[in-house]
Amino acid sequence: MMIKLHKLDGYIQTILLAEYADKLLLLDGCSRADVSLIKHFINDTLQRPLNDLRLIVVTHMHPDHAGAAHKLRNITGCKIASANVAGQWYSGFDGKVMHITDILLTRWVASKKQQKQRWLWYSSKLTPDYKLNDGDNLPGFDDWQALATQGHTDRDLSLHHLPSNKVYIADLIVKIRKGYIPPFPVFYPERYRNSLMKIANLNAYSIILAHGGEVELSQQEFEQVLAKAPNEPMTHWRSVTAKLKKVFGK
């Protein structure tokens, strides 16, 4: 039985650590800058050994969701789980460029949040111990179910805590001052819309956002996010070319 779901203020995102009597579960791979915070929380706040961390789920490969995974596995001996999708997200030359771009975007977000610049580099290739299909229970944590919620990327996962009916949806929805919006980027618009509806139809008690914390979304708010969802891919390159067209009037 889960004792508590701890919510920590990470470098640019909410960190979720599930505490059990004999083990710990990190719901996402965090950023490279979060490693010391997680170590301190486990050792000093919870007063538990680091090897109590048994599993990290990487919901997708962006710097604030995968950046600490390999480092923490090396330190704690934990396992890593991710979506059962073939290949690497950051593959080929374009992938390498996108990886660097995403790290730079993370630095930009950190500066907006008035965070000090920290070391964020992490491997663009993930080597998970477990690959999860839609509906799989998390290894060693049968009270959590993995849900495929692609669209932001091709391998996004949400994590549904069945006993409490709470669901962590990572970047599927982002909270801003004016309400809720789709994330950037959205590589697969149709998959994204299907994922939104999938979460809406769960009728979860609450929804936990990586950027916005724990919230309760009404059907109307889901529909508002759906209305804002792009009909075409909204990616780094398309964003740049759209801005260039505005500048040069073409």
N, C-alpha and C positions, 0 to 999 in steps of 0.2 A: 504494500500500500504506500502511495506517495505521501510523504510527510508534508512537503511544501514545494510550490513552484516559485523559486526565487527570481525576481526581476532586477537585473543590474543595469546601470547606465553605462553602456559600452562606449567605445570611441565615437561612433556615429549612430549606433543602433542599440536597441534593447537586447540584453543577453538574458536567456532563459535557462535556468539550471534546475532540474527536477531532483529533489532530495528524497531518498529512501533510507530505511534503517541500515541497509548494507551496501548501498551503491548510489551513484550519481549519474544523471543523464544530462548532457548538454544538447539543447534542441537545435543548435546551429553552430557552424564552424567559426563564427565571429571574425574579427580582423586580427592581423598580426600584432597590432598595437594592444590588443586585449589580453594577451597571454599573462602578463604580470598581474593584472587585475583578477583574473580567474584563479591563478595560483594563490594569491593573497586571500581571496574569499574562501576558498576551500580549506586552506591551512589555518588561517587566523580567525576568520569569522565562524566557519562551521567547525573548526578544530578537528578536521578529518585528514587522513593521509591522501596525497594526490592520486594514489592508485585506486581510490574509491570511485574515481571517474571511469566508468566502464564503456560508455558509448557517446560518440559525437555524431549527430546527423548533419550532413552538409546539404542544405535545401537547394542550393544552386551555387555556381562557381564564382560569384562576384566577391570582391575583396573583403566585404564586411560579413560574408557568410561562409567563406572557405579559408580565409587567410590564416587562421590559427590552428586549423585542424591537424596538419602534419606535425607541427611543433608540439602541440599538446599530446599527440600520440607518442612522440619520442620521449616526452617527459614522464607521462603517466602510465604508458603501456595500454591505453584504452584502444577500442576498435572504432573504425569510421564506417558509417553507412551513408549511401547516397542512392539516387534514383538509378534504376536499371535501364540506362540509355547507352547505346553503343557509342564508342569514340569519346574524345575529349571536347569539351565546349570550346576551349581556346586552341583549336587545331589549325595547322597551316600558318602561312605568313599573315593572313588577315587576322587570325586568332591571336597571334603574338602582338600585333598592333592594338587589337581590341583590349587585350590584357593590360597593356601599358596605359591605354586610354582610361580604362576603368579604375586603375590605381590613381591616376591623376584626378579623375572625377571624385574619388573618395577623399583625396587631399583637399579638393575644392569644398566639398561638403563640410569637412572638418574645420576649415577656415571660417566658413559661414557660422558654424556652431562655436566659434572662438576656442577651438581645441588647438593645443600645441602640435606642431608637425612631428609625426612619429614615423618609425620605420614600418612600412607597409608591404614590402616585397614578400611574395609567396610564390610557390611553384604554380605554373599554369596548368599542370597535370595533376589530377587527383588519383590516388591509388586506394580505393576503398576496400575494406574487408568484407563488407556486405553490400549487395545491390538489391534495392527494394522495388517491388512492383506495387501498383495501385492496390490498396487494401491489405497489404502485408502488415503484420504486427512487427514492432521494432524488436530486434534480437535481444532477449533478456529483459524486455519491458513490454509485456503483453497487454498492458493497459493503454498503450499508445498504438495508433494505427497510422500508417503512411498513406497519404492521398496524393495522386498525381494531379498537379494543378499547373500545367504548362502554359506558356504564353509569354511571360517575361523572358524566359529562355526555353530551351527544349527539354529541360530536366528538372523543373521546379517541383518541390514537394511541400505539402502542408502536413501538419502533425496533429491528429485528433486524439485528445485524451478522453477515452470512452466513458469512464466513471463520472467525470465532471461535465462532460459534453462541452469542453472548451477546445478551441482549435487554433493552433499557431499557423498563420498563413504566410509568414516571411514577408516578401515584397509584393504579394498579389494586389494589395491595396496600400496606399500611402496616405497618412493623415497630414494635412496642412492646416493652416489657420482658418481657411475658408471651407474646410470640410474634407472630403475624401476623394482621391484621384487615382487613376491607374499609375503604375510605376513607369520609369524610363530606364531602359528601352522596353518596347513590346515587339518582339520578333515575330510572334505568331498570333495575329489578332483573333482569328477564329478560335484557336485553342484557348486564348485568354478569356474570351466571352464564355466559353463552355466551363472554364474553371471557376469564373465568378458565379455562374448559376449553380455549379456543383456545391460551392460553399454556402450560397444562399439557401439552397434546398436542405442543407444539414439541419437548419434550425438550431444552431449551436447556442448554448447558454451565453457564451461570450466569444469574441474573436480577438486574438492577440496578434498585433502587427509588429514587425521588426522596427518600423518607423511610425510610432504612434501609440504603442502600448496596448493595454487591454481595453476593448471597447465593446459596445453592444450596438450593432447596426440594424436599422429597420429595413424593411423591404424597400421603402422609398429611397433610402440611402444607397442600397445595392443598385437600384435602378438608375440613380444619378451617376454612379461610377460607370455603369454599363453604357449610359448615354455619352460619357466622355471617352469611352474606349475607342481607339483608332480602328478604322476599317482597313487600313494598309499598314504594313510594318513600320514601326516608329523606332528607327535604329540610329546609331551614332552617325553613320555615313549619310543617311537620308536627312538627318537633322542639319549636318554641315552643308550639304548641297542646297537645302532649302534656304538656309541663311545666305549662302553665296548668291543664290538667284535673287534674293531681295536686295542685296547690296549692289549687284550689277544690273538689276532690272531685267532679268531674263527668266 
